[in-house]
Structure formats: C-alpha cells, structure tokens
Amino acid sequence: MFFILSQLKWSSAAVVQRLKAWSSRDLREKFLVIRQTRPETDDLLASSYYCGTAGHVSAEVVAKYIRENSSRCY
C-alpha cells in the first residue's frame, strides 16, 4: 500500500494513468521475461484502479493511519 501526493492541477485519473504507464514501461525494460511473454500487449497492469482521498489532513496523519492499520489489510 502506498499513497501519492500530487499537484492540484492533476486529476486522480491523470496521476494513476501516468503512474501505470511509467510502471509498465519500466518493468518491460528491466525484465526480459515480460518482453518475451507479453511483447505487444497493453494489459500488463489491470485497467481499473481504486483512488481515494484523505481530505484536509496532513501527509503525516495519513502515514500514521496506514502504519497503524496495515495489518488489517492482509
């Protein structure tokens, strides 16, 4: 689990789209097996995603919440 802070001018969808594009490109460059088994497909990552907001709280408050509740996620 992780969280991202971005500039307000970017929508959540735009941030996720850029993150997934970068991740897919980076993974394909680093791992030959991905290029060999999925050379032409765009479905390395799921097309859907979940995006939630934390409202008007600091990054420290969000990080503390994640640390304290991370064991509940698994």
N, C-alpha and C positions, 0 to 999 in steps of 0.2 A: 504494500500500500504506500502511496506517496501523494503529495499534493504539489500543486504548481501555483505560483504567483505570477500574474501577467499584468501587462498594462491594460487599463480600462478600455482602450481603443480596440482591443481584440475581443471578439466574441468567444465564448467557450468552445463552440464548434470549430472555429478557426484555429484555436490553440491545439485542440485534440487532433485536428487534421494535420497540422504541421508536425506535431509530435509523432504521430503514427507514420507519416511519410518519412521523416528522418530516421525513425527506428527501423523501419523496413529496409530502407536503403543501406543503413549502417550494418545491419545484420547480414544482408546479402553480400556486402563487400567483405565482411570478416569471416564468414563461414561458407566454405566451398560446398558443403553438403546441401545447403539451401539452394544455391545456384544450380546444382546438379539435379535436384529433385523437383524444384519449382521454378524453372528458368523464366517462364513467360507469364506466370500468373500474378495477379494483384491481390490474392486472398491470403497472404501470409498472416496478416492480422485480421481479427474479426471486424466486420464493417460497423458494428454497433459499439456503443460505449455508454458509460454512466458518468454524468457530471453533476456534482452537487456544489452548492455554495455554502460558505460558512457565515455569511452575513457580515456584520460590522464587529468582528473580533480580530485580534492580532494573530499573526502567524505563530507566535509563541503559545497562545491559548489553543489553537488548532493542533499544534505539535504535541502539546501536553495531553490533549484529549485522545489523540491517536496512540500515543505511548501507553496511556492508562487503559485503553480499550482494545488494544491489538490482539490480545489473547481471545477475545470474544469472536473474532472474525474467522477463526480456524477451528 
